[in-house]
Amino acid sequence: LGVGLAAVVATGLGLMMASTSAVPGKMLMVKTRNGVESLPSVIVPNVVPAITVTLVAVPLSLALGIATGTSPMAAIATAVVGGLVSGAFGDSAFNIVGPAGALVGILMRFTSKYGPDVVPWLSLISAAMIVLMLVLRLHEYCM
């Protein structure tokens, strides 16, 4: 978990640094919908919403993890990694990422049949399906 978390953070920082110019004053500048803004001016207004989402997502992740038959630590790890990955690579201003209660029935069936070790594989398979849809450019028909 620690190595994966470090890889996600390093990738996000690398992408941020690659998208900015090499001028020292521009290193903390990011491109947003409003143009180029300083990183602190983008992060500070989003602290309270981030705390609110965290206060909702962590207990919900715990409950859904227990309901699906996995461990509470796996649920917390999923919430943390999912939030970091979506924050590092997502670019929608209207996207809310968090645990989904509708998946409990599906995941419970798989964990009761194959055990809790199947959950990471389901995640990887769904990620591969998303990448395949992007490669085939099927996402263009969803707008």
HUHUTA-V341746 format. One record per pair of residues at least 12 apart in sequence whose ideal C-beta (glycine too) atoms are under 10 Angstrom apart, sorted by the first residue. I is the first residue (numbers start at 0). J is the second residue. D is the distance in Angstrom with one decimal. If there is no record, write none. Layout:
I|J|D / I|J|D
This chain:
0|72|8.9 / 0|73|9.6 / 0|75|9.6 / 0|76|5.3 / 0|79|8.3 / 0|80|7.4 / 3|76|8.9 / 3|79|10.0 / 3|80|6.4 / 3|83|9.3 / 3|84|9.3 / 4|76|8.8 / 4|79|7.2 / 4|80|6.6 / 4|83|6.8 / 4|84|9.8 / 7|79|9.7 / 7|80|6.9 / 7|83|5.0 / 7|84|5.6 / 7|86|9.1 / 7|87|5.9 / 7|88|8.8 / 8|83|7.0 / 8|87|7.7 / 9|87|9.9 / 10|83|10.0 / 10|84|9.2 / 10|87|6.5 / 10|88|8.3 / 11|83|7.7 / 11|84|8.8 / 11|86|7.6 / 11|87|3.5 / 11|88|7.6 / 12|87|8.8 / 13|87|10.0 / 14|87|7.3 / 14|88|8.1 / 15|27|9.2 / 15|28|9.6 / 15|29|6.7 / 15|30|9.9 / 15|38|8.2 / 15|87|8.7 / 18|30|6.8 / 19|35|8.9 / 19|38|9.6 / 20|35|10.0 / 24|37|9.8 / 25|37|9.6 / 26|38|8.8 / 27|39|7.2 / 27|40|9.7 / 27|41|9.8 / 28|40|9.7 / 28|41|9.5 / 29|41|5.9 / 29|42|9.3 / 30|90|9.7 / 31|90|9.5 / 31|92|8.7 / 32|90|9.3 / 32|92|6.3 / 45|86|9.9 / 48|95|9.7 / 49|82|8.9 / 49|86|8.8 / 52|82|8.0 / 52|95|7.1 / 52|96|8.3 / 52|97|6.5 / 53|78|8.5 / 53|79|9.6 / 53|82|7.8 / 53|97|9.4 / 55|95|9.8 / 55|97|7.0 / 55|98|9.0 / 56|75|10.0 / 56|78|5.4 / 56|79|9.5 / 56|81|8.8 / 56|82|7.1 / 56|95|9.5 / 56|96|8.4 / 56|97|4.4 / 56|98|6.1 / 57|74|8.8 / 57|75|6.8 / 57|78|6.0 / 57|79|8.8 / 57|82|9.8 / 57|97|9.6 / 57|98|9.2 / 58|74|9.9 / 58|78|9.8 / 58|98|9.5 / 59|74|9.1 / 59|78|8.2 / 59|97|6.9 / 59|98|4.7 / 59|99|9.2 / 59|100|7.5 / 60|73|9.4 / 60|74|4.5 / 60|75|6.3 / 60|76|9.1 / 60|77|6.4 / 60|78|3.8 / 60|79|8.8 / 60|81|8.7 / 60|82|9.7 / 60|97|7.8 / 60|98|4.7 / 61|74|5.3 / 61|75|6.8 / 61|78|8.4 / 61|98|9.1 / 62|74|8.1 / 62|98|8.3 / 62|100|8.6 / 62|103|9.0 / 63|77|8.9 / 63|78|9.2 / 63|97|10.0 / 63|98|5.0 / 63|99|7.9 / 63|100|6.5 / 63|102|7.4 / 63|103|5.7 / 63|106|8.0 / 63|107|9.8 / 64|76|9.2 / 64|77|7.2 / 64|78|8.7 / 64|98|8.5 / 64|103|9.7 / 64|106|9.3 / 64|115|9.3 / 64|118|9.0 / 65|103|9.9 / 66|100|8.6 / 66|102|9.8 / 66|103|4.9 / 66|104|9.3 / 66|106|8.3 / 66|107|6.7 / 66|110|9.8 / 67|102|7.8 / 67|103|5.8 / 67|104|9.0 / 67|105|8.8 / 67|106|4.0 / 67|107|5.1 / 67|108|9.3 / 67|109|8.4 / 67|110|5.4 / 67|111|9.1 / 67|115|7.8 / 67|118|7.2 / 68|103|9.8 / 68|106|7.8 / 68|107|6.2 / 68|108|9.8 / 68|109|9.0 / 68|110|3.9 / 68|111|6.4 / 68|114|8.3 / 68|115|5.6 / 68|118|8.8 / 69|106|8.0 / 69|107|9.8 / 69|110|6.5 / 69|114|9.6 / 69|115|4.4 / 69|116|9.2 / 69|117|9.7 / 69|118|5.7 / 69|119|9.7 / 70|115|7.1 / 73|115|7.1 / 73|116|10.0 / 73|118|7.0 / 73|119|8.5 / 74|98|7.9 / 74|118|9.7 / 76|119|9.9 / 77|98|7.9 / 77|118|8.1 / 77|119|9.0 / 77|122|7.9 / 78|96|9.5 / 78|97|7.5 / 78|98|6.5 / 80|122|9.5 / 81|96|6.2 / 81|97|7.9 / 81|98|8.3 / 81|122|8.9 / 82|96|6.2 / 82|97|7.8 / 83|96|10.0 / 84|96|8.7 / 84|126|9.4 / 85|97|9.2 / 102|121|9.5 / 105|121|8.6 / 106|118|6.5 / 106|121|7.3 / 109|121|6.4
